[in-house]
Each structure stands twice: as C-alpha cells, then as structure tokens.
C-alpha cells in the first residue's frame, strides 16, 4: 500500500504507479516518487525510502530556473539581445580561444563550445569526492578550470552539454542585477509562485525533512552520499525541491506565466542534433515519447539523486525523482513510466 494524493486528499490505496515498487524490489533504486497533475487532480506515489512530498536534489533542473531569470531580464531590456556577446555583461567572461564570440543564447542552449569543468577529476557532483564533498567552491574557480581547457568547437558550430554554460549564465544574472542569482530566483520565481519547498542551498550540505538518502558505491561498498556542499554546481545544479513545486514551476513557465510569449517561444527553439534522448532549447529539454507525444522539462542528476520534471502542452505534468543504486534503473523503464503517464 502506498499513500496516494488525489485532488489534494491523501488516501491509502493500492499503488497508482506499481513500477516504482518494482524498481525498489529489483534493487534498482532505494527510493522513488512520482507526482502527476492534470485537470482531474493529483496522483502521487512513493516507494522505498522516498515519501510523497519529500525533498530531493534536482541537479541540472536548476538550469531551467536560471534560464527563466535570464529570459525575464531579456523581457525587461536589461539583457538587450540573446545574441549579444556574454562579455558585454560580464567583462572578460568567457575567455580563451573564441571566448569573446560566445553569446548569451549559446550559453543557454549549450552551443558555446565551452569546456565542461565537471569533466575534470574531482569537479563532478555525480561522483564520490570523499571529504572534498564538503568543500566550498567559488563560481570563478569553476570558470578558471573550464577556461584552462580548449573549447570543444567554435561558438555556434556544434552542441555539447556543459555545466560551464550555466555558471556563466548565473554570473550574467548577478552582474546585470547586482544581486545573487539565488536572490533573483527567489524574488522572481519562488515567492510569486508560492514555491515554499524549493531552496537555493548555497553551501548548506543537508536537505530538509523528509527526504530519501542518496547512495553510491565506493571500493565495493554502498555508502551514504546524501550530504554534500552543492556549491560545486552553483547555478548549474545546486537546487533542492519537491515534485509538487517542480510541477507548479513548469506549469507556470510553459503556460506562459513567467516570461513573454516571444521569450517562451525562444526557449522552445531546440537544437535537435544532441546525440542524447532529448532536444535542447534555452534551459528546456524536449523528450519525444514512443507514442509520438512530446513533453517539455528538464532532467537533473547529483550523486544519489535523479530527477525528471516534465509537462505536456495539454497541461499534464509529471515529476519523477529516484535514488539510483549501482544496478541502476534501465532507461527503457523510465521511458515506459512516462509513457504510461502521457500516452
């Protein structure tokens, strides 16, 4: 039996999404939760350590919040054009080969070519870092790591997912507004939408309760990886949220309530040749399901946590968070779960 929320009422029912129990039973995940909302109400299930309404690290889903703030600045004329060079707003960033040519649009859609600092040893929050997981990192330190490496390609000449892009985007927000990117996210998105369970944690290593623990394998042993200082991800992936809050955020964004129509249209203009399971816009991913339907949103991963927050154009939205174990959830199982929701 799993607690299921329907139209705001929590009842004890047979599992609405039995796949979640299966993931835990097969040792693919230690916990999993899914919340689906549409005009008929809300269904929410949790299995294993996860709890309905629980908090989790959203990883790169942070990027959509950051991109939304940048697009609001475009709407306000404070970022004049998406095709302006980044160094118009952040002097000297990016630097290195072809750095001065990189535009705001290119950092938002990962066509800048900038090297991903998270590919350097010890600079990825997707991997175990021992005591370094409690270290504090500064955004400029992350950019220095990236700019010491050659770009993947000339700006606009390819596509490569790079966390460096959203460190740059966070700096654009801060230089244009004179406030931290986290303060801008809070004042422009979290408070207006009433997202009281979404957090920009900064250097805080914990999560609010309730939350499922994250795990990873170290030297053949499963260890608790829940606690970590997420400043290594900063504007590229540090945030914490809940399924309800992410559904509300993506409904507001894709429903046209956070930006102008032209900015939302720009966000939905995608790079198709990504070599991944998604096409990529400006801080938005489009997933094409086997049934022919497409959904929009963003995924995120930090060690011990995987998130997919999605919305279809008919208004149905679904957020999945799970805590992978070394056996991992097969990709076809994730696709199958979303197909059951949307198809």
Buried (B, 14 or more C-beta within 10 A) or exposed (E): EBBBBBEEEEEEBEBBBBBBBBBBEEEBBBBBBBBBBBEEEBBBBBBBBBBBBBBBBBBBBBBBBBBBBBBBBBBEEBBEEBEBBBBBBBEEBBBBBBBBBBBBBBBBBBBBBBBBBBBBEEBBBBEBBEEEBEEEBEBEBBBEBBBEBEBBBEBBEBBBBBBBBBBBBBBBBBBBBEEBBBBBBBEBBBEEBEBEBBBBBEEBEEBEEBBBBBBBEEEEEEEEBBBBBBBBBBBBBBBBBBBBBBBBBBBBBBEEEBBBEEBBEBBBEBBEEBEEEBBBBBBBBBBEBEEEBBBBBBBBBBBBBBBBBBBBEEEBBBBBBBBBBEEEBEEEBBBBBBBBBBE
